[in-house]
Amino acid sequence: MIEVKAYHGMISTRLANKMDKIAKLGESEFKWDFEGTVGDFADKWQNNFLALCDKGVWKIFITDRQTFGNYG
């Protein structure tokens, strides 16, 4: 299972609804559990994302901003 999170803490309702169709809502808002591989996620998401692997555990971050950079 891959954890998917909104990179900046939240995303638009449009993208949240899209994620609800792709993955199961996790334990908190803007967090989902995806069953499959990173490649499976890419096929379904069809948008930019960050994928990080830490000790064999994958995490995916999504955003509806133009970049994943720090704002503020």
C-alpha positions in Angstrom: 0.0 0.0 0.0 1.2 3.5 -0.8 0.3 6.6 1.3 -0.8 9.6 -0.8 -0.8 13.0 0.8 -1.5 16.6 -0.3 1.9 18.2 -0.5 1.0 21.6 0.8 -1.5 20.3 3.3 -4.6 20.6 1.2 -5.7 20.4 -2.4 -8.7 21.7 -4.3 -12.1 19.9 -4.1 -11.7 18.9 -7.7 -8.5 17.0 -7.1 -9.7 15.6 -3.8 -12.7 14.1 -5.6 -10.4 12.7 -8.2 -8.3 11.0 -5.5 -11.4 9.6 -3.9 -12.0 7.7 -7.1 -8.4 6.4 -7.3 -7.7 5.5 -3.7 -9.3 4.9 -0.3 -9.5 7.9 2.0 -7.0 7.5 4.8 -7.1 8.4 8.5 -7.2 12.1 7.9 -8.4 14.7 5.4 -6.2 15.0 2.3 -4.6 11.6 2.9 -5.3 8.4 0.9 -4.2 4.8 0.8 -3.5 3.5 -2.7 -3.3 -0.2 -3.5 -0.8 -0.8 -6.3 2.5 0.4 -7.6 3.8 3.9 -8.3 3.4 3.1 -12.0 -0.2 2.1 -11.4 -0.8 5.4 -9.6 0.9 7.4 -12.4 -1.5 5.7 -15.0 -4.5 6.6 -13.0 -3.5 10.1 -11.8 -2.2 11.4 -15.1 -0.7 14.5 -13.4 2.5 15.6 -11.6 3.4 14.0 -8.3 6.4 13.3 -6.1 7.2 9.7 -5.1 9.6 9.1 -2.3 10.8 5.7 -1.0 12.1 5.5 2.6 13.3 2.0 3.7 11.1 0.3 1.1 7.9 2.3 2.0 6.6 4.5 -0.8 4.9 7.8 -0.2 3.3 10.0 -2.9 2.7 13.7 -2.7 0.2 15.5 -4.9 -0.5 19.2 -5.4 -2.6 21.4 -7.6 -0.1 24.2 -7.5 2.3 24.8 -10.4 5.3 23.4 -8.5 6.2 21.5 -5.3 8.3 24.4 -4.1 7.9 26.2 -0.8 5.5 29.1 -0.8 5.7 31.8 1.8 
